[in-house]
């Protein structure tokens, strides 16, 4: 732990968030007592509770445990998604407690290490997860604070007290990544998002430009070829480009077949041949190039890197297969993806098309945030219309209150393919009816809300395993 950290208990407001979970696990490993609040009980909060985090689902301040009531020994951590009217936050604010955002605490705990920070509108969870797995598989090792649960480890947190490196998913929401001081930074994409925070595309791009200034001299900045960004690295920072097909780091000799993808990884001064992609979808070629570029620069052995990419199982909810079309699934394919930005949805749909050419694709989309739906309605419609059929759920509000006139209908009316509008509670019945009409083949569920909670039921419907 960073020297000078004086707290022996922490209280997390928004304890069930994926980014918060990694920090909770870190401080448990340091011997601290950890508690918190979240609005909803989930599989992740159950896992955290089993590991030792005391979580409450009512914001009543009376439930805050006694060991979190001393401002001298307790640090309070919150996510900006929690409203300032939250009763627990008001209690801590009135009580003289030190209150920090999650990103600020992440910056504190990683000050003493070399941060390998992965940023971007999309791609950052997969690239950071790949890099963490590669490093963890090597003698170099790493600590990791990630935005997705790694299927290889069942966690989004890795701890290695001997490694000088920390892999960090650097989130641009609320300018959180400005609290970091990367040794190396990757920028995967800068497609505008979070306009409820930034207001304009220019402000969004400026936030990324400022992030590139934070890389420490002697470090490196690795930027996706062709993105809309003007980096401002400090003197002494090496700058590289990457992409799937060109740049200082790229893939060559891509081969697809028999459910596998192989490629050669090309670096400025070498090649790692015949890399077998563990999660063989097209978008992961580029993700792997970004992850391997960082690991190449810190000196991971080529054979270790090749083996780690092959054994990488992916992060949960990142193009995760639930049914693979076998006899036990009656030929159906069910894939779930966290995609919630138009470019992410487009990439996900095209990856499915690449894997299952000629088959009917039904996409079930749960829009995330009223503001994002309003700002990108046409782009969402264009992306979704790449499917054969669209099931469109109500908007998942997350941190927002409803906006007048903003519903899923604003996307539906712009789509060029057949759209079925329904509540999330009716989604399983809609799929059941379509399946009974033999109108369902390959299904892709997308969205950053709670659509994933319905996947077990969808599996049963598609595989005809219902009681």
C-alpha positions in Angstrom: 0.0 0.0 0.0 1.1 3.6 -0.7 3.2 5.0 2.2 1.3 7.4 4.3 -2.1 5.8 3.9 -3.5 6.2 7.4 -6.9 4.5 7.2 -7.7 1.0 8.4 -11.4 0.9 7.3 -13.1 2.0 4.1 -16.7 2.6 3.2 -17.7 2.4 -0.5 -20.8 4.2 -1.7 -21.7 2.3 -4.9 -19.9 -0.9 -3.7 -21.3 -3.1 -6.4 -19.7 -1.2 -9.3 -17.1 -3.3 -11.2 -14.4 -0.6 -10.7 -15.1 -0.3 -7.0 -15.0 -4.0 -6.6 -11.3 -4.2 -7.5 -10.4 -1.6 -4.9 -12.5 -3.3 -2.3 -10.6 -6.5 -3.0 -7.3 -4.7 -2.9 -7.9 -3.2 0.6 -9.2 -6.5 1.9 -5.9 -8.0 0.8 -4.1 -5.2 2.8 -6.0 -6.2 6.0 -8.4 -3.3 6.1 -12.1 -3.6 7.0 -14.3 -2.8 4.1 -18.0 -2.0 4.0 -20.3 -0.2 1.6 -23.7 0.5 0.1 -25.2 -0.5 -3.3 -28.7 -0.1 -4.6 -29.0 -3.6 -6.0 -27.8 -7.0 -4.9 -26.0 -8.9 -7.7 -23.8 -11.8 -8.3 -20.8 -9.5 -7.9 -22.0 -8.1 -4.5 -22.7 -11.6 -3.3 -19.1 -12.5 -4.3 -17.7 -9.5 -2.5 -19.8 -10.3 0.6 -18.4 -13.8 0.6 -14.9 -12.4 0.5 -15.5 -10.1 3.5 -17.1 -6.9 2.3 -20.1 -5.9 4.4 -22.6 -4.5 1.9 -26.0 -2.8 2.7 -28.8 -2.2 0.2 -30.6 0.5 2.1 -29.0 4.0 2.2 -30.1 4.6 5.8 -27.1 6.0 7.6 -28.0 4.0 10.7 -26.8 0.9 8.9 -23.3 2.1 8.6 -21.2 -0.2 10.8 -19.5 1.1 13.9 -16.0 0.5 12.5 -16.8 3.0 9.7 -17.9 5.8 12.0 -14.6 7.3 13.0 -13.4 10.0 10.5 -9.8 9.5 11.6 -9.7 5.8 10.7 -12.3 5.6 7.9 -11.9 6.7 4.3 -15.1 7.1 2.2 -15.1 6.3 -1.5 -17.9 7.1 -3.9 -18.7 6.8 -7.6 -20.1 9.9 -9.4 -23.1 7.8 -10.4 -24.4 8.1 -6.8 -26.5 11.3 -6.3 -25.3 13.8 -3.7 -28.6 13.4 -1.9 -27.6 9.9 -0.8 -28.3 9.6 2.9 -25.0 7.9 3.6 -22.9 10.4 1.7 -24.7 13.2 3.6 -23.9 11.5 6.9 -20.2 11.3 6.0 -20.1 14.8 4.6 -21.6 16.3 7.8 -19.3 14.2 9.9 -16.0 15.5 8.7 -14.9 12.3 6.8 -12.4 12.4 4.0 -14.5 11.5 0.9 -12.8 10.7 -2.5 -13.9 9.5 -5.9 -13.0 6.0 -6.9 -10.5 7.3 -9.5 -8.7 9.5 -6.9 -8.2 6.4 -4.7 -7.0 4.4 -7.6 -4.5 7.1 -8.4 -3.3 7.0 -4.8 -2.8 3.2 -4.5 -0.9 3.0 -7.8 1.5 5.9 -7.2 4.2 3.6 -6.1 4.1 1.4 -9.2 4.5 1.7 -13.0 1.0 2.2 -14.3 0.1 0.6 -17.6 -3.1 2.5 -18.4 -5.6 1.5 -21.1 -8.1 4.2 -22.1 -10.6 4.7 -24.9 -14.3 4.9 -25.6 -14.3 1.2 -26.3 -11.8 -1.7 -26.2 -10.2 -0.7 -22.9 -11.6 -3.6 -20.8 -10.5 -6.3 -23.3 -7.1 -4.8 -24.0 -6.3 -4.2 -20.3 -7.5 -7.7 -19.4 -5.4 -9.3 -22.1 -2.3 -7.3 -20.9 -2.9 -8.3 -17.3 -3.2 -12.0 -18.3 0.0 -11.8 -20.4 1.9 -10.2 -17.6 0.4 -12.5 -14.9 1.5 -15.4 -17.0 5.1 -14.1 -17.2 7.8 -13.8 -14.5 7.3 -10.0 -14.6 3.8 -10.3 -13.1 1.5 -7.4 -12.4 -1.2 -5.9 -10.2 -4.4 -5.2 -12.1 -7.5 -3.1 -11.6 -9.9 -3.9 -14.4 -13.4 -3.1 -15.6 -14.5 -6.7 -16.2 -14.3 -10.0 -14.5 -11.5 -12.1 -16.1 -12.9 -15.6 -16.8 -9.4 -17.0 -16.3 -9.4 -15.9 -12.7 -13.0 -15.1 -11.7 -12.0 -11.6 -10.6 -11.2 -8.1 -11.9 -8.3 -7.7 -9.5 -4.9 -9.3 -9.6 -2.3 -8.8 -6.8 1.5 -9.3 -7.1 3.4 -7.5 -4.4 6.7 -8.2 -6.2 5.8 -6.7 -9.6 6.6 -3.1 -10.4 3.7 -2.9 -12.8 0.0 -2.1 -12.3 -2.5 -2.6 -15.2 -5.3 -0.1 -15.0 -8.5 0.4 -17.0 -8.4 4.2 -17.3 -12.0 5.4 -17.4 -12.8 8.8 -19.1 -16.2 9.2 -17.4 -16.2 12.3 -15.3 -12.5 12.8 -16.3 -11.5 10.0 -13.9 -8.4 9.1 -15.8 -6.9 12.5 -15.0 -6.0 11.2 -11.5 -3.5 8.7 -13.0 0.2 9.2 -13.9 0.8 6.4 -16.4 4.2 4.9 -17.2 2.6 3.7 -20.4 -0.8 4.6 -21.8 -2.9 3.2 -24.6 -5.7 5.1 -26.3 -7.9 2.7 -28.2 -10.7 5.0 -29.5 -12.1 8.5 -29.0 -15.6 8.3 -30.5 -17.6 10.8 -28.5 -19.5 9.5 -25.4 -20.6 10.8 -22.0 -21.8 14.0 -23.6 -23.9 14.5 -20.4 -20.5 15.2 -18.8 -18.5 16.8 -21.6 -21.1 18.6 -23.5 -19.2 18.6 -26.9 -17.0 16.3 -28.9 -14.3 18.9 -28.6 -14.3 18.8 -24.8 -14.3 15.0 -24.9 -11.2 15.0 -27.2 -9.5 17.6 -25.1 -9.9 15.3 -22.1 -8.0 12.6 -23.9 -5.4 15.0 -25.1 -4.8 16.0 -21.5 -4.6 12.4 -20.5 -1.7 11.9 -22.9 0.2 14.7 -21.2 0.1 12.7 -17.9 2.5 9.9 -19.2 5.7 10.2 -17.2 9.0 10.9 -19.0 10.7 7.7 -19.8 7.4 6.1 -20.5 5.5 5.4 -23.7 2.2 6.4 -25.4 0.5 4.0 -27.8 -2.3 5.4 -29.9 -4.7 3.7 -32.3 -3.9 4.7 -35.9 -6.3 7.1 -37.4 -8.4 8.1 -34.4 -9.4 11.7 -33.9 -6.9 12.8 -31.3 -3.9 15.2 -31.1 -1.7 13.7 -28.4 0.4 16.1 -26.3 3.1 13.8 -24.8 5.8 15.3 -22.5 9.4 15.4 -23.5 11.0 12.0 -23.1 7.9 10.0 -23.8 8.1 7.5 -26.6 5.1 7.6 -29.0 3.9 4.6 -31.0 0.9 3.9 -33.3 -1.0 0.6 -33.6 -4.0 -0.9 -35.4 -5.0 -4.2 -36.9 -3.4 -3.6 -40.3 -0.9 -0.8 -39.9 1.2 1.3 -37.5 4.3 0.6 -35.4 2.5 -2.4 -34.0 0.0 -4.4 -36.1 -1.1 -7.8 -37.2 -0.1 -9.5 -40.4 -0.8 -12.8 -42.2 -4.3 -13.1 -40.5 -5.7 -16.6 -41.0 -9.2 -17.7 -40.1 -10.7 -21.2 -40.1 -12.1 -24.1 -38.0 -13.2 -21.6 -35.3 -9.7 -20.1 -34.9 -7.9 -16.9 -35.7 -4.1 -16.9 -36.2 -1.9 -13.9 -37.0 1.7 -12.6 -36.8 2.3 -9.8 -34.3 4.6 -7.1 -35.9 6.6 -4.8 -33.7 9.0 -2.0 -34.9 12.0 -4.4 -34.4 10.6 -7.9 -34.5 7.8 -10.3 -35.3 6.0 -12.9 -33.1 4.7 -15.5 -35.5 1.5 -17.6 -35.4 -0.3 -16.1 -32.5 -3.5 -18.1 -31.8 -6.3 -15.8 -30.5 -7.9 -17.3 -27.5 -11.2 -15.5 -28.0 -11.4 -15.7 -31.8 -13.5 -12.8 -32.9 -12.2 -10.3 -35.4 -12.2 -7.2 -33.2 -9.9 -9.0 -30.7 -7.1 -9.0 -33.3 -6.7 -5.3 -32.8 -7.2 -5.6 -29.1 -4.5 -8.2 -28.9 -2.1 -6.0 -30.8 -2.6 -3.2 -28.3 -2.1 -5.5 -25.3 0.9 -7.2 -26.8 2.5 -3.8 -27.7 2.6 -2.8 -24.0 3.9 -6.2 -22.9 6.5 -6.2 -25.7 7.8 -2.8 -24.5 8.1 -4.0 -20.9 10.0 -7.1 -22.0 7.7 -10.1 -21.9 9.2 -13.1 -23.6 7.7 -13.9 -27.1 6.9 -17.5 -26.2 5.1 -16.4 -23.0 3.1 -13.8 -24.9 2.1 -16.3 -27.6 0.9 -18.8 -25.0 -0.9 -16.3 -22.9 -2.9 -14.9 -25.8 -3.9 -18.5 -26.7 -5.1 -19.2 -23.2 -6.9 -15.9 -22.7 -10.6 -16.7 -22.0 -11.9 -13.1 -22.1 -13.7 -10.9 -19.7 -17.3 -11.7 -18.7 -19.9 -9.8 -20.8 -17.3 -9.1 -23.5 -18.5 -11.2 -26.4 -19.3 -14.0 -24.1 -20.8 -17.2 -25.5 -23.7 -18.7 -23.6 -24.8 -21.2 -26.3 -22.5 -22.3 -29.2 -24.9 -24.0 -31.5 -24.5 -27.6 -30.5 -27.2 -30.2 -30.3 -27.8 -29.4 -26.6 -28.7 -25.8 -27.8 -30.9 -27.1 -30.7 -28.5 -25.3 -33.0 -29.0 -21.9 -31.4 -26.2 -19.5 -30.7 -26.4 -17.0 -27.8 -23.7 -14.3 -27.3 -23.8 -11.5 -24.7 -21.8 -8.3 -25.1 -21.5 -5.2 -22.9 -21.6 -3.0 -26.0 -23.5 0.2 -25.2 -22.0 2.7 -27.7 -23.0 2.6 -31.4 -19.4 1.8 -32.6 -19.2 -1.0 -30.1 -22.5 -2.4 -31.2 -21.5 -2.2 -34.9 -18.2 -4.0 -34.1 -20.0 -6.7 -32.1 -22.6 -7.3 -34.8 -20.0 -7.5 -37.6 -18.0 -10.0 -35.5 -21.1 -12.2 -35.2 -21.6 -11.9 -39.0 -18.0 -12.9 -39.5 -18.4 -16.0 -37.3 -21.8 -17.1 -38.6 -22.1 -15.9 -42.2 -25.5 -16.5 -43.8 -27.4 -17.1 -40.6 -30.3 -15.1 -39.2 -29.2 -12.7 -36.5 -31.5 -11.3 -33.8 -30.1 -8.5 -31.7 -31.6 -7.7 -28.3 -30.5 -4.2 -27.2 -31.1 -2.5 -23.9 -30.2 1.2 -24.3 -28.1 2.6 -21.4 -28.8 6.2 -20.3 -31.5 8.6 -21.6 -28.8 11.1 -22.6 -26.8 8.6 -24.6 -30.0 7.4 -26.3 -30.9 11.0 -27.2 -27.5 12.0 -28.4 -26.8 8.9 -30.6 -30.3 7.7 -31.7 -29.5 7.7 -35.4 -26.1 6.0 -34.9 -27.7 3.3 -32.7 -30.3 2.7 -35.4 -27.7 2.4 -38.1 -25.7 -0.1 -36.1 -28.6 -2.2 -35.0 -30.0 -2.3 -38.6 -27.0 -4.5 -39.5 -28.9 -7.3 -37.8 -31.9 -9.1 -39.4 -34.2 -8.5 -36.5 -34.1 -6.2 -33.5 -35.7 -6.6 -30.1 -35.5 -3.2 -28.3 -35.9 -2.9 -24.6 -36.8 0.1 -22.4 -33.9 2.4 -21.5 -31.8 1.4 -18.5 -31.6 4.7 -16.5 -28.5 4.0 -14.4 -27.7 7.3 -12.8 -30.2 9.4 -14.7 -33.7 10.6 -14.4 -36.0 10.3 -17.5 -35.8 13.0 -20.2 -39.0 14.2 -21.8 -39.8 12.4 -25.0 -36.7 10.1 -24.8 -37.7 6.5 -25.0 -36.5 3.5 -27.0 -38.9 4.6 -29.7 -36.5 7.3 -30.8 -34.1 4.6 -31.9 -36.9 2.3 -33.2 -38.4 4.8 -35.6 -35.0 5.3 -37.3 -34.2 1.6 -37.8 -34.4 0.1 -41.3 -35.1 -3.5 -40.0 -37.9 -5.1 -38.2 -38.1 -3.9 -34.6 -40.0 -5.5 -31.7 -40.4 -3.1 -28.7 -40.9 -4.6 -25.3 -40.2 -4.3 -21.6 -37.3 -6.3 -20.2 -39.7 -8.3 -18.2 -41.4 -9.5 -21.4 -38.2 -10.2 -23.3 -38.0 -13.9 -22.5 -41.6 -14.4 -23.6 -40.9 -12.5 -26.9 -38.0 -14.8 -27.6 -40.0 -17.9 -26.7 -42.8 -16.9 -29.1 -40.3 -16.2 -31.9 -38.5 -19.5 -31.3 -41.8 -21.4 -31.4 -42.3 -19.8 -34.9 -38.8 -21.0 -35.9 -37.8 -17.3 -36.3 -34.8 -17.4 -34.0 -31.3 -18.7 -34.9 -28.4 -16.6 -33.7 -29.0 -14.2 -30.8 -26.8 -11.3 -29.6 -27.7 -9.5 -26.4 -26.1 -6.1 -26.0 -26.2 -3.3 -23.4 -24.5 -2.1 -20.2 -27.6 -2.4 -17.9 -29.2 -5.5 -16.4 -30.0 -7.4 -19.5 -27.4 -10.0 -18.5 -29.7 -11.1 -15.6 -32.0 -12.7 -18.1 -29.4 -14.8 -19.9 -30.0 -18.0 -17.9 -33.7 -17.9 -18.8 -32.9 -17.2 -22.5 -30.6 -20.2 -22.5 -33.4 -22.4 -21.2 -35.9 -21.1 -23.8 -33.5 -21.6 -26.7 -32.4 -25.0 -25.6 -35.9 -26.1 -24.7 -34.8 -26.9 -21.1 -37.6 -25.1 -19.3 -39.3 -26.9 -16.4 
